Amino acid sequence: MGLKIVYRTTLGEGQDGDAFEAFMRERYFPAVRKGPTRVGQVLGLELWRGLADTHESTDTFLVVMDFSGLSTGKLHVDDDEVERAFEAFGAPLERVGAFSEKGVWPEATAEE
């Protein structure tokens, strides 16, 4: 059964959140190692952006990785140029943890 490994980051002062979103979708996610490793394999990636109570976008993001393997799995980028571009946003990824699904609502039916 797969699991979700979650990372959180907050952009550095003066950074453009929309530019960060585009970078993550267009450059970072494609550069993440997706092949099998000794601890598992990345099956999917999602980027979530925080919202304030006023519904305004914040500079806090979650990266959610669908992972098949051990809970010790980590995001890994092999491209040094992409890694440097990521670091320029001043937004280090903090690993929140690994999570396994224990319930869903509404539950899927046999017909789906």
C-alpha positions, 0 to 999 in steps of 0.5 A: 500500500502506498503512503504520502510523504509531506514537506512544508516550505515558506518562501523567503522574503520578497519571493514571488509565490506565483513564480514558485508555483510555476517553477515547481510544476515546470522544473522541480517536479519533472526533475524529481527522481521517480525510478525505483530505489532501495526504499521505494518509488515516487508515484506522484507529486502535488503542490498545495498553497496555503490560504489565509482566513481572507482566502488570500494565497500565502507563501507557505506550501506543502509538497505531497509525494505519493510513495510506494515503499518505506516511510523513510523515502525522501524527495531527491533531485539529481539536477544541480541546476534545478536544485540551485534554482530551488534554493534561490527561492529561500524556501528549504523543504521541511519534512513533516512526515509520512502518512498512511491512509486509514479512512476515506469519506465518502467510501468508494462503492463496488460500482466505481 
